Amino acid sequence: MSEQDAGAPALSRFRNGALEAIDTCEVAPTAVVAADSWFVDDGRVLAIDLHRQRFLRSIPAELRPEGEAFFDAVLAALPRQGEWFPRVDLRRSGERYEFQFRSRPAPRRERSVVLATHRGRDPRREPTVKGPDLEAMLRIRTEAQSRGAGEAVITSPEGYLVEGAYSALVWWRGDILALPSDDLERVDSVTARSLETLATALGTEVVREHTTANELDGHEVWALSALHGIRIATAWIDGPSLAERPGRLDLWRRRLDALRRPLP
């Protein structure tokens, strides 16, 4: 099914309380203030309210009422069949702001990924906001891909793991699920929050810690994102040797997928 068949334009703006199509040839350069995206599978999505909250939290307070109406319009426009990966943006040109929506078929989802530590300085300018640093994240992931990886890992000046360019990182210490320490600034990952909530509800111990890549030798590492859900890291370029407990990844992927709910 094409985007046109779904009844939603590939790119639209929110104007006068409604979405209207944009000719991509006429789009002027703008700065991304905030962005968000999520995976939709036959009209079902994981934690859409958390995506909404994160997006609205990232935009100027005076624009939040319009942002609420924009988000409602986007949800109403999304197809209820097929796999989709829509994106919402608030963009700025000078003093002018505009909400934009991209209706996108979902790329192929993956079960595993190879990691590589980003070797340069941390390129993030707004590490807790999703959107302003997306171009920088693309650059460092592209560099990691040139080394045979699928995702770049950002570390603190001390070498502690913070997050991936497009994913959150978690790891297992036996039966304990570990996340980066809260003082390491990063995007508030909806998938990581959902996994942590699920783990806590099931009685799995969850900890936060300062950890370097080398300290994860022999451990199981996951990369989390809205598109892929949970991916296991099968290798780390010039990094630790990683492990996998048979059956654990598939079990938790099923558990997380079971939390998807129909779009409102």
N, C-alpha and C positions, 0 to 999 in steps of 0.2 A: 504494500500500500504506500503510495507516495504521499508527501506532505500536502500536495494539492488535493488529493483524494480525501485526505483527513479533514479538509475544510479549514485549515489554519495556515496562514502564510509562513514562509520560511523565516522572515524577519518582519516584525511589526513594532510600532511605538504605541504608547498609551497617551491618547489625546482626547479631551472632552469626555472623559469617563469611558472610553472604549478603545479597543485595539484596532489599529489601522495599518495596512500593509505599507512597507517601505521598499522603494526601489533601491537595491543595494548599490547601484551605480551612483546614487545621489547622496550616499551617506558621507558626511564630512568627518574629518578626524576628531575624535573626542577622547576624553580620559575616563577610564572606568573607576567609578567611586566605590561600587559594590557589585558583586555578582553572586549568583548561586545556580546550582544545577542539581538534578536528581534523576534517578532511573525510574521509568514507568513501565510496568509489565502488565498489559491488558487492563489498564486502568487502576492498578494497585501500586502503592508506593510506600517506602519505609519512612516513617516519622516526618511527614510533610509539615506538620506544625513546627518542628524544630528548624526545618529549612526556612520557613516563613519568619520565625523569630530571629534567626541569625541574620537574614537579609535586612529586615526592618531595623534591627539593632545597629546595623552598619551604615545606615543612611542618616542625613541630617534630621533632627527631630521634627522640624517644621514640614518635612516631606512625608512623614510616616502615614498620615491619613490617606494621602494620595497613593502611597505605597501599598497600603492595605487593599484599596480598591483595585489597583493594578494586579496585585497577587491573586485576588479573587477572579479577575477577568482571565488571567492566565490559566488558572485551574479549570475554569469553565471551558476554555478553548482546547484543552488537551484531549487528544484522541483516547478513547477507552478500549481500543484494540491495538495490538502490536507492541513492540518495544521501542521506547522513546527516551531521549536524554535532553529534555528542554533546558534552556538557560535563560535566566532573567538578569538584567543589568540596570543599574542606575549610572548614566553617563553625564559628563559635564563638558560643556564648551564655553569657556569664559564664565559668566555668571548664570548661564542657562543650563538647566538640568532636564534630562529626558529618560523616562523608563522605556526599556526595550526588551522584547521577548523573541527568542529564537526557538522555533519548533524544529527539532532535529531527530531523525531516526537514531536509535542507539547504535554506537559502534559495537564491534564484537567484544563480548565480555570474556575475561581471562580468569583462570584459576590460580596462576602462579606468576611470579615476576623475579627478575634478577636485579639486585640492588648495586649501586656504586655510590660511595661517599663523595659529595661535591668537594672539589679540591681548592676552590677559591674562597673568597670572603662571602659571608652571608649576603645575598643580593636583596633581601626583603626590606622594603621601606615601611610597610605597615603589616607587621607579622601576624596580627590578630584579626585582620580583615581580609575576607576572601574577595578578590577582584583587582585591587590596584597593582598587585605584583604578578599577575598571571603571565604577562609577557616575559618577565625575568625568570619565572618558573619554567616556562617553555624553553628558554635558552639553556638553563642548566640541565634539564632533562635531555635535551638534544645532545649536549656534550656527553652526558652519561651514556646515551645510546651509541655514541661513536666509540665507546669503550666496551660495548657489548651488553650493557645493562638496559633495563626498561624503566627504571626509576632512579632519580637522584635523591640522596639523603643529605639533609641539612644538619649540621652539628653546631653546637655552641662554641665560643672561643676556647673553652676547656676541653672540647672534643665530645661533649655529651650529645646523644641522639635527640633531635628535636622533632622533625617530621620529614616526610618526603615532599618533593616538589608538588605532587598532586595527590598525596595520600597521607594518612596518619599511620604511625608505627606503633605496634604493640609486640610483646614477646612473652614467652612462657618460661617460667622457672619451675620446672616440675608441673604441679597442678595449680600454680599461682599465675594469674594473668598480670602482667606488668605494663605500665604506661610511662611515658616521660613525666618527669616532675612538673608540677604546676607552675613553677617559676621559670620554665623554659617557654617563652612566648611562641604561640603558634595559633593557627586557625582552629576554632572550636569545631571539631569534626563531628558531624551528625552520626556517621557510622560508628565512630569510636564511642560516642555517648550511648548509642543504642546497644552496642556490644557490652559496655560496662554495666548498664542497667540490667541487661539480660543475665550477665554473669552473676551479678549480685543477687538477683532474684532466685537463681539456681543454686546459690550457696557457694559459688566459686570465689576464693579470696582474690581481691584486686589490690595492687600496690602501685605507688608512683615512685620513681627513682631516677637518680642520675646514673646513666650508663653509657659507656663508650662502645663502639662497635666491637673492639677486641674482647670485651667482657662477655660477648654473646656467643663466643665459640662453643659449638655443641648445643646451642639452644634453637628453639623454633621461633621464627620471626614472621609476623604477618604485616601486610600493607593493606590499609582499609580505605575505601573510597565509595562515593555514592554510586558510581557506575559499576564497579566490579564487586562491591561488597567486600568479602575477605579474600585476599590472595596470599598464598604462602610464598615466602622468599626462598627460592631453591638454591641461590648462590649469591655471593657478595664479592664483586670484583675487588681484588687486592684487599679483601677483608676477612672476616671470620668464616670458618666452616660451619654451615648451618645444619640443623637436624629437623626431622619431622616425625611426630608420633602417629603411627598409622590410624586412620579413621577420625582423628580429632578435627581436622580441617573440614571434612565433609559434614560431620555432625554439626559444627557451629555454623556452617553456611546454611544448612537446612533450618536451624533454629532461627537465624537472623531473617531468612526469607519468609518464615512463618509469621513474622511480625508485620509484613506488608498489609496495608489496608486499602480499601477502595478510595479513590479520590472523592472529595466532597462534591 
